[in-house]
Amino acid sequence: MAAAAARRTAKEMDPPPPPVDRLSNLPDAQLDDILNRLTLRDAVRTSAISRAWRRRWESVHGLALSFPDGTPCSAVDSILLRHIGGVSRFSFTLHAADSSSADPRIDDWLVALSRRGGRVGVESISINLQAAKGFFSTPLHSSIFSCARLVSLNLHSFSIPPLPVGFAGFPLLRELYLSHIVYTIDDDENRLQGMVHGSPLLRLLYLDEVDAPGDFVIEAPSLQSLTLISSEMKSDWRFGELPCLQYASIDVAEYMQHGLPVEDGYGFLEFLARFSQVRELILNSPTYTFRIHGVPFIFHNLKSLELWTQFNFMHHILLMFSILRTSPNLEILKIKLRRQGMIANPEFLNAQWTDGMCTNLQVVQITSAEGWLPLSFMKLILSKVSLLRTLSVDECPASQDDPLNELLNCTIASAQAQVLFKDKLDEINFDRMKFAEKDSPKERA
């Protein structure tokens, strides 16, 4: 027994076996999968885990190179030199007074990305030079057209080079964001049209101050979302077939007077007709004066309309009512006022209302112009819309007559109507309508 006890004691005194390093013993595929799920900073830091992880990030395929704002160009150079594997995403934003030192580096980066796509190729590129030396200042390297596996492309403040001979397009591109972009006209082709036509799967197109001179038509069979912001650009925006379009945000308030003929409103309505199939429309009404006698098409699918307008322009009022009359399924109406003032009297507004108008409208939101609200229009909405649930405004005007008294004296078409004034503190209940504060003190607390 003594011998057995001695053996047990000796065994108990043996050191425990070393712990199993499960992170180091993972299969290579799992190591790569973990690295591809990390941010660039965290992926680099994994080198400190163990020998198996040391510098593994440098060769992993599909790594996302997303550089935070303020990253110096030298840091991007260092990462691209060390990382020899394929890149799935590349994102860089330059904040500097002068981007001249970055111009050649961006060229080198794009060349490297186009050549080192890996097994699947780079899928997303985003380069933003918004805070650099100015708009339209940096020529884009033509190697961008060699990134045939792109799914998303986001460019800010570049000039676009000619399309290469035999350019096959971006067959997998689904999102294209272009901000402050210029296409120089030195040949017969239109480069924007070529990029869009060469992207048959394109679903989202964002164009903000894109200068693409020339005669061209934008057609995209798969496009679902379009944003167009154009002020003084020389582009003559024309859109062809957009059969899948669901969302459109159109701000061409200044541009249209320089583009299509607008004296009788035909040019603008011809332009607007290309978006008649959308479910959601945001429209900045044209600032120039034109005559309009109705919209000659129907917004059959329109559910939500956001209109930037003003009631001191008669053509703005007529355009608004024309769209409302031709939107039989509209449920949400948002009015954002640019200026104060009402040019039309209540009788004129009432005359614009027709039978069957806004029969499905349920929510109306109005953003005031420096505290001014179109009370006569609000009263018209309350008296005509039978399914209205809420009419909300951003503040209760102090410079106009008591809005509660004005609205209380009007006819109410909907028994469920609720008017919300954001800044009104008291909640007042009536039999047929409730005026309440949009943000109550309890909610704010």
Secondary structure, DSSP 8 states (H G I E B T S, - for coil): -HHHHHHHHHHHHS-------TTTTS-HHHHHHHHHTS-HHHHHHGGGT-TTTTTGGGT-TTEEEE--TT--HHHHHHHHHH--S-EEEEEEEEE-S--TTTHHHHHHHHHHHHH--TTT---EEEEEEEESS-TT-EE--GGGGG-TT-SEEEEEEEEE----TT----TT--EEEEEEEEE---SSS-HHHHHHHT-TT--EEEEEEEE--SS--B--TT--EEEEE-SS------B---TT--EEEEE-TTGGGGSS--TTSHHHHHHHGGGTT-SEEEEE--SS-------SS--TT--EEEEEE-TT-HHHHHHHHHHHHT-TT--EEEEEESS----S-HHHHHHT--TTTTTT--EEEEE-BTTB--HHHHHHHHHH-TT--EEEESS--SSSS-HHHHHHTS----TT-EEEETT--S-EE-SS-EEEESS-HHHH-
